[in-house]
Amino acid sequence: MILVTGASGKVGSEAVRLLGAQHQSTRALVRDASRAPRADVEIVTGDFDRPDTLDAAMRGIETVILVSPAVPAQEIAVIAGAVRQGVQHIVKITSKASADSPVERRRGQARIEAYLLTAGLSYTLLRANAYMQNLLTLAPMIKQSGGFLMSAGDGQVGMVDARDVAATAVKVAASPGTHAGRTYWLTGPDLITYNDVAKELSEALGHTVDYRRTTPAEHRVAMVQAGVPETVATSNAQAFGLVAEGDAAWLSDEVASVTGAAPRPLRTFIADHIAAFT
Ligand SMILES: NC(=O)c1ccc[n+]([C@@H]2O[C@H](COP(=O)([O-])OP(=O)(O)OC[C@H]3O[C@@H](n4cnc5c(N)ncnc54)[C@H](OP(=O)(O)O)[C@@H]3O)[C@@H](O)[C@H]2O)c1
C-alpha cells in the first residue's frame, strides 16, 4: 500500500488522484479531512507535529510519497515513523537542496535528505524546479490590477507543472526497486522568464498583463504586506533573487524518461487554469 502525505497540496492531491484512477491501494494523509482530495482511496487524518498520528497512518504501508512544507523536524519525524512501521521506500519531493544555500528552506531540505540517506530504508529523491502552480498566487493581483510584481529579473526557470511531478512520483512508487537510490531532476520542457509568463497570460486572457519588476528586498516587504508569513517571504525573496542570477535556469528530460510522457508546457498549464486568472 502507498501513503501520500500532504495529500491536499499541489503534488499530493494529483498523486492521490492518479493512484485512485489506477486502482492502486492508497492511503492519503491530510490534517483536515474537509481538504481531502476526491478520489477512490483511503483517507487518514494526521499531523506532522504529532508522531502518534504518523505511526497510525503508516501501519501496513510499503511506500511513502513524502510531501510536506519541508520543515526538518516534521519530515524527520515522518521518516523516523516510517522506519518504525517497516516502510520500505520513501519517494521524497525535494528542491535544489544545499547545506550552504543562503535560502533557509534549501538548507532544511539538505538536513532532511541527509537524515533520509542514512535512515536505513530505500529512497528516491525528486528534485523539482519551481512549480507552474506558484503562478496561481499571482492571480488575485493580475485580476485586480492587470499585472504582477516579481523580483526575478530576466532569470530563466525550468518551471514544471506540479501534475508532472506527481505523475513521476506515482510511477516511482509503483516500482520503487527500479528507482532506489536515484535522484531525478524534474523540470518542464522550456526555460521560462517572467516576461514569457506575462506574454503567455496576455495572449490567453486577451488583454495585456504587465510584469512589474522590483527588487528582492522590496518584493519581500510587499509579500509580508500581502499576508505572506515573514519567514516564507524572506525565503521567497532570496529564491527570486537567485532566479535573477540564473539559479533556476536548468532543464532535464527526466519527467519523460520516468513517466514516458512529455512534461506539460506553460501554455497548457495556463489553458487548464484560465478560470483562476479571469
Ligand atoms: N512550490 C514549488 O515551487 C516547489 C518546487 C520544488 C520543490 N518543492 C517542494 O515540494 C514540497 C511541498 O511544497 P508545495 O509548495 O508543493 O506545498 P503544498 O502544495 O502547500 O503542500 C504541502 C502539504 O503539506 C500539508 N501540511 C502542512 N503542514 C502540515 C502538518 N503540520 N501536518 C500535516 N500536513 C501538513 C499541507 O496541508 P494543508 O492543505 O492542510 O495546508 C499540504 O497538503 C516541499 O518539500 C518543497 O520544497 C516545491
The ligand as an SDF file (V2000), in Angstrom:
LIG
                    3D

 48 52  0  0  0  0  0  0  0  0999 V2000
    6.3120   25.0310   -4.7230 N   0  0  0  0  0  0  0  0  0  0  0  0
    7.3770   24.8310   -5.5170 C   0  0  0  0  0  0  0  0  0  0  0  0
    7.6260   25.5430   -6.4990 O   0  0  0  0  0  0  0  0  0  0  0  0
    8.3120   23.6890   -5.2240 C   0  0  0  0  0  0  0  0  0  0  0  0
    9.3330   23.3900   -6.1420 C   0  0  0  0  0  0  0  0  0  0  0  0
   10.1970   22.3340   -5.8680 C   0  0  0  0  0  0  0  0  0  0  0  0
   10.0350   21.5820   -4.7270 C   0  0  0  0  0  0  0  0  0  0  0  0
    9.0190   21.8900   -3.8560 N   0  0  0  0  0  0  0  0  0  0  0  0
    8.9040   21.0830   -2.6360 C   0  0  0  0  0  0  0  0  0  0  0  0
    7.6170   20.4880   -2.5410 O   0  0  0  0  0  0  0  0  0  0  0  0
    7.2950   20.3020   -1.1600 C   0  0  0  0  0  0  0  0  0  0  0  0
    5.9140   20.8410   -0.8750 C   0  0  0  0  0  0  0  0  0  0  0  0
    5.8130   22.1630   -1.2970 O   0  0  0  0  0  0  0  0  0  0  0  0
    4.4890   22.6340   -2.0320 P   0  0  0  0  0  0  0  0  0  0  0  0
    4.7280   24.0210   -2.4700 O   0  0  0  0  0  0  0  0  0  0  0  0
    4.0910   21.6080   -3.0390 O   0  0  0  0  0  0  0  0  0  0  0  0
    3.4560   22.6390   -0.7990 O   0  0  0  0  0  0  0  0  0  0  0  0
    1.8900   22.4220   -0.7210 P   0  0  0  0  0  0  0  0  0  0  0  0
    1.2520   22.2530   -2.0560 O   0  0  0  0  0  0  0  0  0  0  0  0
    1.3980   23.5410    0.1380 O   0  0  0  0  0  0  0  0  0  0  0  0
    1.7720   21.0680    0.0990 O   0  0  0  0  0  0  0  0  0  0  0  0
    2.0840   20.9840    1.4530 C   0  0  0  0  0  0  0  0  0  0  0  0
    1.1560   19.9680    2.0810 C   0  0  0  0  0  0  0  0  0  0  0  0
    1.5610   19.7240    3.4420 O   0  0  0  0  0  0  0  0  0  0  0  0
    0.4000   19.7710    4.2660 C   0  0  0  0  0  0  0  0  0  0  0  0
    0.7570   20.1430    5.6330 N   0  0  0  0  0  0  0  0  0  0  0  0
    1.2820   21.3220    6.0590 C   0  0  0  0  0  0  0  0  0  0  0  0
    1.5090   21.2680    7.3830 N   0  0  0  0  0  0  0  0  0  0  0  0
    1.0870   20.0480    7.8090 C   0  0  0  0  0  0  0  0  0  0  0  0
    1.0530   19.4050    9.0700 C   0  0  0  0  0  0  0  0  0  0  0  0
    1.5010   20.0150   10.1890 N   0  0  0  0  0  0  0  0  0  0  0  0
    0.5750   18.1480    9.1540 N   0  0  0  0  0  0  0  0  0  0  0  0
    0.1050   17.5150    8.0410 C   0  0  0  0  0  0  0  0  0  0  0  0
    0.1050   18.0810    6.7960 N   0  0  0  0  0  0  0  0  0  0  0  0
    0.5840   19.3340    6.7020 C   0  0  0  0  0  0  0  0  0  0  0  0
   -0.4950   20.7980    3.6210 C   0  0  0  0  0  0  0  0  0  0  0  0
   -1.8070   20.6280    4.1150 O   0  0  0  0  0  0  0  0  0  0  0  0
   -2.8690   21.8470    4.1710 P   0  0  0  0  0  0  0  0  0  0  0  0
   -3.5480   21.8170    2.8350 O   0  0  0  0  0  0  0  0  0  0  0  0
   -3.7680   21.4510    5.2910 O   0  0  0  0  0  0  0  0  0  0  0  0
   -2.1050   23.1000    4.4130 O   0  0  0  0  0  0  0  0  0  0  0  0
   -0.3130   20.4220    2.1510 C   0  0  0  0  0  0  0  0  0  0  0  0
   -1.1180   19.3250    1.8080 O   0  0  0  0  0  0  0  0  0  0  0  0
    8.3980   20.9710   -0.3580 C   0  0  0  0  0  0  0  0  0  0  0  0
    9.3300   19.9890    0.0010 O   0  0  0  0  0  0  0  0  0  0  0  0
    9.0080   21.9200   -1.3790 C   0  0  0  0  0  0  0  0  0  0  0  0
   10.3630   22.2330   -1.0980 O   0  0  0  0  0  0  0  0  0  0  0  0
    8.1520   22.9120   -4.0780 C   0  0  0  0  0  0  0  0  0  0  0  0
  1  2  1  0
  2  3  2  0
  2  4  1  0
  4  5  1  0
  4 48  2  0
  5  6  2  0
  6  7  1  0
  7  8  2  0
  8  9  1  0
  8 48  1  0
  9 10  1  0
  9 46  1  0
 10 11  1  0
 11 12  1  0
 11 44  1  0
 12 13  1  0
 13 14  1  0
 14 15  2  0
 14 16  1  0
 14 17  1  0
 17 18  1  0
 18 19  2  0
 18 20  1  0
 18 21  1  0
 21 22  1  0
 22 23  1  0
 23 24  1  0
 23 42  1  0
 24 25  1  0
 25 26  1  0
 25 36  1  0
 26 27  1  0
 26 35  1  0
 27 28  2  0
 28 29  1  0
 29 30  1  0
 29 35  2  0
 30 31  1  0
 30 32  2  0
 32 33  1  0
 33 34  2  0
 34 35  1  0
 36 37  1  0
 36 42  1  0
 37 38  1  0
 38 39  2  0
 38 40  1  0
 38 41  1  0
 42 43  1  0
 44 45  1  0
 44 46  1  0
 46 47  1  0
M  CHG  2   8   1  16  -1
M  END
$$$$
